Amino acid sequence: MDLFFSTNKFKLNGLSYSGFPILISREGKVVEEALDFCIAHLIKRGRVQSKKSWVTYGKALYQFFGWCEVNDIDWCDVGNDREATILAEFRDWNLSPEGGSLSAATVNARLRLLCAFYRYAANSGWVTTVPYSMETVTVRQPKGFLAHVDASGGSRTTADVMLRTPRTVIRVLSKHQSVDLLNATTNPTHKLIMRLALTTGLRREELATFPLKYVIDPVMYTKHRSFIRINLDPRDMTIKRNQPRGIDVPRTVMEALWQYVLNRRHQHENISGQRQSVLFLTESGQPYANDGAAFLGLVKKAGAAAGIPYINVHILRHTYATHTLYAMMQSRPRPMPCCTYATAWATPRSHPPRNTCTVSQSLRMR
């Protein structure tokens, strides 16, 4: 079994779709059922807009169909004559050392996709039934200010093959760790990227595609405020779900960005001889490729130098969110429930608010 991603020659109704996942069996044939499912869920439905999801779907289906192929298992075998359902067997293989000893969250993500695939297969007549049953499980009740309108009764319906996942705690950096991280970063460009992430909560792909034209001379910003409002537009940069939103850049950070544009960035752009529309450039004057995939290595290297073992780019976003939320709570004379502040923070920042107050655990790490 092989996984390929299409070129722009792959067309549907006259439109090209590059990067679309296509599975090829060991006989050299396209796995038509997987392709039909991906077309239906990734293109026709309209709910999946990110091409990152194309990769996720492709890899998950590749793992499953590849596992079936290696073990000579017919994926259509959903009968009751098996000791365990095909999805239960695949789940247990993923948990085993042979399958990578994957976390429960990762395995559940694959199972959710495969449950959707089998529902599609049943509706298409490829299988007579789905290889799982639905059951009602008890879930933690939301503790937010909308808990009184929750009609779930503390239960929900889920596939019986799904694993129970442990409750996770959001990891953030303390103020001292944030300072140590920046001090451990010797490259001025890398330090500025981390500084912008820590003070605005931008995601990795947003940092990599942040437009040059958004940087202004703070002296020209006439409003006497400590922060400069920047409106992010998906037509200018990559934004999750293509949802426009605004961020507040500290005036001191904008000054550092302006100086970077005038000096270091200008030097790097001269090296390549090419004008670039994005803000941050590599030493060779090129934009950071693959939505800033290299940022993870930069952050981990700085984290190791600063003595911070748990670090990635998204933790910088968590850090910004937690400290901003804490500042909001401290600034109000009348305390309000933590989830009220969390919802107020999350809504304009393209982030779904959590249905519990687990963020308060992160505040204790401050």
C-alpha positions as CSV (number, residue, x, y, z in Angstrom):
1,M,0.0,0.0,0.0
2,D,1.3,3.4,-1.0
3,L,0.1,6.9,-0.3
4,F,0.4,9.6,-2.9
5,F,-0.7,13.2,-3.0
6,S,-2.0,14.5,-6.3
7,T,-0.6,17.1,-8.6
8,N,-2.8,19.8,-10.2
9,K,-3.6,17.2,-12.9
10,F,-6.1,15.6,-10.6
11,K,-9.4,17.3,-11.5
12,L,-13.0,17.1,-10.4
13,N,-15.6,18.9,-12.5
14,G,-12.9,20.8,-14.2
15,L,-11.2,22.0,-11.0
16,S,-7.7,21.0,-10.1
17,Y,-7.0,19.6,-6.6
18,S,-3.3,19.3,-5.8
19,G,-2.2,17.6,-2.7
20,F,-5.2,15.3,-2.6
21,P,-4.6,11.9,-0.9
22,I,-4.7,8.8,-3.2
23,L,-4.1,5.2,-2.0
24,I,-2.5,2.7,-4.3
25,S,-2.7,-1.0,-3.5
26,R,0.2,-3.4,-4.0
27,E,-1.4,-4.5,-7.2
28,G,-0.9,-0.9,-8.4
29,K,-4.6,0.0,-8.4
30,V,-6.3,3.0,-6.8
31,V,-8.3,2.1,-3.7
32,E,-11.5,3.5,-5.1
33,E,-13.5,3.3,-1.9
34,A,-11.0,5.4,0.0
35,L,-10.8,7.9,-2.8
36,D,-14.6,8.2,-3.0
37,F,-14.8,8.8,0.7
38,C,-12.1,11.5,0.7
39,I,-13.8,13.2,-2.2
40,A,-17.1,13.2,-0.4
41,H,-15.7,14.4,3.0
42,L,-12.9,16.7,1.9
43,I,-14.4,18.3,-1.1
44,K,-18.1,17.9,-1.4
45,R,-19.0,18.5,2.3
46,G,-17.4,21.9,2.4
47,R,-16.6,21.6,6.2
48,V,-13.0,20.6,5.8
49,Q,-11.2,23.6,4.4
50,S,-7.6,23.0,5.5
51,K,-5.3,20.9,3.3
52,K,-3.6,19.8,6.5
53,S,-6.8,17.7,7.0
54,W,-6.2,16.1,3.6
55,V,-2.8,14.9,4.9
56,T,-4.4,13.6,8.1
57,Y,-7.2,11.7,6.3
58,G,-4.7,10.3,3.8
59,K,-2.3,9.0,6.5
60,A,-5.0,7.6,8.7
61,L,-6.6,5.7,5.8
62,Y,-3.1,4.6,4.6
63,Q,-2.4,3.1,8.1
64,F,-5.6,1.2,8.1
65,F,-5.6,-0.1,4.5
66,G,-1.9,-0.9,4.8
67,W,-2.5,-2.8,8.0
68,C,-5.3,-4.8,6.2
69,E,-3.1,-5.5,3.2
70,V,-0.1,-6.7,5.2
71,N,-2.3,-9.0,7.3
72,D,-4.5,-10.2,4.4
73,I,-7.6,-8.8,6.0
74,D,-10.6,-7.8,3.9
75,W,-11.7,-4.4,5.1
76,C,-15.2,-5.4,4.1
77,D,-15.2,-8.2,6.6
78,V,-17.6,-6.7,9.2
79,G,-19.4,-10.0,10.1
80,N,-19.9,-11.4,13.6
81,D,-17.6,-14.4,13.0
82,R,-14.5,-12.5,14.1
83,E,-13.3,-12.7,17.7
84,A,-13.1,-8.9,17.7
85,T,-14.3,-6.3,15.2
86,I,-11.9,-5.2,12.6
87,L,-11.7,-1.7,14.1
88,A,-11.0,-3.2,17.6
89,E,-8.2,-5.3,16.1
90,F,-6.8,-2.2,14.4
91,R,-7.1,-0.2,17.6
92,D,-5.2,-2.8,19.7
93,W,-2.5,-3.0,17.0
94,N,-2.0,0.8,17.2
95,L,-1.6,0.5,21.0
96,S,1.0,-2.3,20.7
97,P,4.8,-1.7,20.3
98,E,4.5,-3.1,16.7
99,G,1.9,-0.4,15.9
100,G,3.9,2.4,17.5
101,S,2.4,2.4,21.0
102,L,0.3,5.4,20.1
103,S,-1.5,7.6,22.6
104,A,-5.2,7.1,23.2
105,A,-5.9,10.5,21.8
106,T,-4.1,9.6,18.5
107,V,-5.8,6.2,18.2
108,N,-9.2,7.8,18.8
109,A,-8.6,10.4,16.1
110,R,-8.0,7.5,13.7
111,L,-11.0,5.6,14.9
112,R,-13.3,8.5,14.5
113,L,-12.2,8.9,10.9
114,L,-12.6,5.2,10.2
115,C,-16.1,5.1,11.8
116,A,-17.0,7.9,9.4
117,F,-15.5,5.9,6.6
118,Y,-17.6,2.8,7.5
119,R,-20.8,4.9,7.8
120,Y,-20.1,6.1,4.3
121,A,-19.3,2.6,3.2
122,A,-22.6,1.3,4.6
123,N,-24.6,4.1,3.0
124,S,-22.9,3.3,-0.3
125,G,-23.7,-0.4,-0.1
126,W,-20.1,-1.6,0.2
127,V,-20.7,-3.2,3.6
128,T,-23.9,-4.5,5.2
129,T,-23.3,-2.9,8.6
130,V,-20.7,-0.9,10.5
131,P,-18.0,-2.8,12.6
132,Y,-18.9,-1.1,15.9
133,S,-21.9,-0.4,18.1
134,M,-23.0,2.8,19.7
135,E,-23.1,3.2,23.5
136,T,-24.0,5.9,26.0
137,V,-21.1,7.0,28.2
138,T,-20.9,9.4,31.1
139,V,-18.9,12.6,30.5
140,R,-17.7,15.4,32.8
141,Q,-20.4,18.0,33.2
142,P,-19.5,21.5,32.0
143,K,-18.8,23.9,34.8
144,G,-19.1,27.1,32.8
145,F,-21.7,29.9,33.1
146,L,-23.8,28.0,30.4
147,A,-23.9,24.8,32.4
148,H,-27.5,25.4,33.4
149,V,-28.6,25.1,29.7
150,D,-26.7,21.9,29.0
151,A,-29.3,19.3,28.1
152,S,-26.9,16.3,27.7
153,G,-27.5,15.1,31.2
154,G,-23.8,14.3,31.6
155,S,-23.9,11.6,28.9
156,R,-23.2,11.3,25.2
157,T,-23.3,8.5,22.6
158,T,-20.1,7.2,21.1
159,A,-18.7,4.2,19.3
160,D,-17.8,1.3,21.6
161,V,-14.3,0.9,20.0
162,M,-13.3,4.4,21.3
163,L,-10.7,4.5,24.1
164,R,-11.1,6.5,27.3
165,T,-8.7,9.4,27.2
166,P,-7.1,10.9,30.3
167,R,-7.8,14.5,31.2
168,T,-4.9,16.7,30.0
169,V,-3.5,19.9,31.5
170,I,-2.6,22.8,29.2
171,R,1.2,23.3,29.3
172,V,2.4,26.9,29.6
173,L,5.6,28.8,30.4
174,S,6.0,30.9,33.4
175,K,7.1,34.5,33.0
176,H,10.6,33.6,34.1
177,Q,10.7,30.7,31.6
178,S,9.6,32.9,28.8
179,V,12.4,35.3,29.5
180,D,14.9,32.5,29.8
181,L,13.7,31.1,26.4
182,L,14.2,34.5,24.7
183,N,17.6,34.9,26.3
184,A,18.7,31.5,25.2
185,T,17.9,32.4,21.5
186,T,21.0,33.9,19.9
187,N,19.6,34.4,16.4
188,P,17.8,37.8,16.3
189,T,15.3,36.7,13.8
190,H,14.4,33.6,15.7
191,K,14.1,35.6,18.9
192,L,11.7,38.1,17.3
193,I,9.6,35.2,16.0
194,M,9.3,33.8,19.5
195,R,8.6,37.2,20.9
196,L,5.8,37.9,18.5
197,A,4.3,34.4,19.3
198,L,4.5,35.0,23.1
199,T,2.9,38.5,22.9
200,T,0.2,37.8,20.3
201,G,-0.6,34.1,20.4
202,L,-0.1,33.7,16.6
203,R,0.0,30.1,15.4
204,R,3.0,28.6,13.6
205,E,1.6,29.0,10.1
206,E,0.4,32.5,10.9
207,L,4.0,33.5,12.0
208,A,5.4,32.0,8.8
209,T,3.0,33.9,6.5
210,F,2.7,37.1,8.6
211,P,2.7,39.9,5.9
212,L,5.4,42.5,5.7
213,K,2.8,45.2,5.0
214,Y,1.3,44.7,8.5
215,V,4.5,46.1,10.1
216,I,4.4,49.9,10.6
217,D,6.5,52.5,12.1
218,P,5.1,52.9,15.7
219,V,5.8,56.6,15.5
220,M,3.2,56.9,12.8
221,Y,0.6,55.2,15.0
222,T,-1.1,58.3,16.4
223,K,-3.3,56.5,19.0
224,H,-1.7,56.8,22.4
225,R,-1.9,53.2,23.4
226,S,0.5,50.6,24.5
227,F,-0.7,48.2,21.8
228,I,-1.2,48.5,18.1
229,R,-4.2,46.8,16.6
230,I,-3.6,44.7,13.5
231,N,-6.5,43.1,11.6
232,L,-5.5,39.7,10.2
233,D,-7.0,38.9,6.8
234,P,-7.0,35.4,5.3
235,R,-6.4,37.0,1.9
236,D,-3.0,38.2,3.1
237,M,-1.9,35.2,5.2
238,T,-2.7,31.7,6.4
239,I,-5.3,31.8,9.2
240,K,-7.0,28.8,10.7
241,R,-10.5,28.3,9.3
242,N,-9.9,31.4,7.2
243,Q,-11.5,33.5,9.9
244,P,-10.4,37.1,10.0
245,R,-9.5,38.4,13.5
246,G,-7.6,41.2,15.2
247,I,-4.5,41.0,17.4
248,D,-2.9,43.6,19.6
249,V,0.8,43.9,19.1
250,P,2.7,45.6,21.9
251,R,4.2,48.9,20.8
252,T,7.7,47.7,21.8
253,V,7.4,44.6,19.7
254,M,6.2,46.6,16.7
255,E,9.2,48.8,17.1
256,A,11.5,45.7,17.1
257,L,9.7,44.4,14.0
258,W,10.1,47.8,12.3
259,Q,13.8,47.8,13.0
260,Y,14.1,44.2,11.7
261,V,12.4,45.3,8.4
262,L,14.8,48.2,8.0
263,N,18.0,46.3,8.8
264,R,18.3,42.5,9.1
265,R,15.4,41.6,6.8
266,H,16.6,44.1,4.2
267,Q,20.0,42.4,4.2
268,H,18.5,39.0,3.8
269,E,16.3,40.1,1.0
270,N,19.3,41.5,-0.8
271,I,21.0,38.1,-0.6
272,S,18.2,36.4,-2.5
273,G,17.6,39.3,-4.8
274,Q,13.8,38.6,-4.6
275,R,11.1,40.8,-3.1
276,Q,9.1,38.8,-0.5
277,S,5.6,39.6,0.8
278,V,6.1,37.8,4.1
279,L,7.8,39.4,7.1
280,F,10.2,36.7,8.4
281,L,12.9,35.5,6.1
282,T,15.7,32.9,6.4
283,E,19.4,33.7,6.2
284,S,19.2,33.1,2.5
285,G,16.3,35.6,2.1
286,Q,13.6,33.0,1.5
287,P,10.3,32.6,3.4
288,Y,10.0,29.8,5.9
289,A,8.6,26.8,4.0
290,N,5.9,24.3,5.0
291,D,4.0,26.8,7.2
292,G,7.0,27.4,9.3
293,A,7.8,23.7,10.1
294,A,11.4,24.8,11.0
295,F,10.1,26.8,13.9
296,L,9.6,23.7,16.0
297,G,13.4,22.9,15.8
298,L,14.2,26.5,16.7
299,V,12.0,26.5,19.7
300,K,13.1,23.1,20.9
301,K,16.8,24.1,20.6
302,A,16.2,27.3,22.6
303,G,14.1,25.4,25.1
304,A,16.9,22.9,25.7
305,A,19.4,25.7,26.2
306,A,17.0,27.3,28.7
307,G,16.4,24.1,30.6
308,I,12.8,23.8,29.4
309,P,12.2,20.1,28.4
310,Y,8.5,20.5,27.3
311,I,8.3,23.1,24.5
312,N,6.8,23.5,21.1
313,V,5.5,26.4,19.1
314,H,1.9,26.0,20.3
315,I,2.9,26.2,23.9
316,L,3.9,29.8,23.2
317,R,0.3,30.4,22.1
318,H,-0.9,28.7,25.3
319,T,1.4,30.9,27.3
320,Y,0.1,34.1,25.7
321,A,-3.5,32.9,26.3
322,T,-3.0,32.0,30.0
323,H,-1.1,35.1,31.0
324,T,-3.6,37.3,29.1
325,L,-6.5,35.6,30.8
326,Y,-4.9,35.9,34.2
327,A,-4.3,39.7,33.6
328,M,-8.0,40.0,32.6
329,M,-9.1,38.3,35.8
330,Q,-6.8,40.5,38.0
331,S,-7.9,43.7,36.4
332,R,-11.6,43.3,37.3
333,P,-12.6,44.5,40.8
334,R,-15.4,42.0,40.9
335,P,-14.3,38.4,40.3
336,M,-16.1,36.4,37.7
337,P,-16.0,32.6,36.9
338,C,-12.9,31.6,35.1
339,C,-14.8,30.2,32.2
340,T,-16.5,33.6,31.6
341,Y,-13.1,35.1,31.0
342,A,-12.0,32.1,29.0
343,T,-15.0,32.5,26.6
344,A,-14.4,36.2,26.4
345,W,-10.8,35.6,25.4
346,A,-11.4,32.7,23.0
347,T,-14.3,34.0,20.9
348,P,-12.5,36.8,19.0
349,R,-9.3,34.8,18.7
350,S,-10.5,32.0,16.5
351,H,-10.3,29.4,19.3
352,P,-13.2,27.3,20.6
353,P,-13.6,27.9,24.3
354,R,-13.1,24.8,26.5
355,N,-16.3,23.5,28.2
356,T,-14.6,23.2,31.6
357,C,-12.5,25.4,33.7
358,T,-9.3,23.4,33.2
359,V,-7.5,26.6,32.2
360,S,-7.5,27.5,35.9
361,Q,-5.0,24.7,36.4
362,S,-2.7,26.4,34.0
363,L,-3.0,29.7,35.9
364,R,-1.5,28.0,38.9
365,M,1.6,27.3,36.8
366,R,2.1,31.0,36.3
